[in-house]
Amino acid sequence: MTTRRQILQSAIAPMIVPSVVLGRRAGAVAPSDKIVFGGIGIGSRGSHDLSKILKFKDQARFVAICDVRNERRETIKSTVDQTYGDHGCQMYDDQFALLARPDIDAVLIATGDRWHTPLSIIAAQHGKDVYCEKPCSMTMEESWALADAFRRYNRIYQAGCQRRNGANFEFCKNLLNTGALGKLQTLYANVGPSVDWPPIPSRDWLAEEALPPKQVLDWDRWLGPAPWRPYHSSYVRGGWRNFYDFHGGGILEWGSHTVDLCQWAAGYDDTQPVEYEPVGTNVGPYQVHCRYADGVRLVMRDNGWNGALKTGSCSFRIEGDLGWVETGDASIIEASDSIKPLIRPTEEARMALDNHMLDLMHAIRIRQQPKASAAAAANSHVVCHAAFIAYQRGKTLSWDPARREFTNDEIANRMRSRAMREPWRV
């Protein structure tokens, strides 16, 4: 019998993967078969993702939930069983037990940020495809490790960057690609507001509270690769955000949505800006001014959004020498007078997640990467991490995308990675 220790050791050490797993068509699901999903760490955001898997009953089946909180396990099981009208959803408190199931094709990972990269890589090592919520990484090093792992194990990965499959966002992208906006000059990404999402998160600890029984909450597993700190109930209720040990601050939180849109729209999925200039203070307003090697600018800003334009959250803007266009989660598309005659109604932005999940399921069947692949997500996250590091350093940083290093600050280079708590590593 394989012990949990043996499974754990295999997950954090280099793994010998059978050729069937590494084959180009490995894991392909026949068109007549349903894709079997399991889930790890499903809370409020994950439940929204899960609802889309449950919606497409003809294409997918959700069979297992793993969570460190018993309350969450039971909630998800109840939701799934009520949907299917049976009692088939199994509960686990150990992610390795779920990943050991040979019938599971793919896993939905919606834990806190600290777990995203390690769990995704472990799932790939176990031959699973992955849908993982954003941000996909806590550091540049994790971003690169994620992309490398999914290339090495030939698995399918979809980051939760669903706006790449949103009709209003695609419409704006097409205006740029067809030349309607002229020569691209500046991209704008919404990374705010700083009053709720400061660019630099706190390094403080909350006061220790009495730890619940392990069967109610496995605190050690909840922390995972994050540094140890005493338990506080606020953390597990979503209050882990804006604490440095668990989170990358507003720049990474919102940049993983909107910088990703800018990279995608401009066709920069294989590069990053070469310069990052922080502007403002941690209490806002703030900006990071970035420049690509071809002269195009990227401006991350926490203000100037949701005002007169009312384009909604997670907005981005594209400016060319012939005009500009902007959109967000409200589905409204605003544009310069020169572009307004070209604007047409699109499908509501709320349908983006439906389309995104269908994109993943199609990718799993044909064994081709979807729109928000590990490589694309890793690349856009590296941009956010570089901006985050520049903001922490309080100075303009120069970046070499090919060499993956800052050229004018060795301290910044040491900030490309963070130590993980043993035994976790990437």
Secondary structure by P-SEA (a helix, b strand, c coil): cccaaaaaaaaaccccccccccccccccccccbbbbbbbccccaaaaaaaaaaaaacccccccbbbbccaaaaaaaaaaaaaaaccccbbbbccaaaaaacccccbbbbbccccaaaaaaaaaaaacccccccccccccaaaaaaaaaaaaaabbbbbccccccccaaaaaaaaaaaacccccccbbbbbcccccccccbbbcccccccccccccccccccccccccbbbbbcccccccccccccccccccccccccaaaaaaaaaccccccccbbbbcccccccbbbbbbccccbbbbbcccccccccccccbbbbbbccccccccccccbbbbcccccccccccccccaaaaaaaaaaaaaaaacccccccaaaaaaaaaaaaaaaaaaaacbbbbbbcccccccccaaaaaaccccccccccc
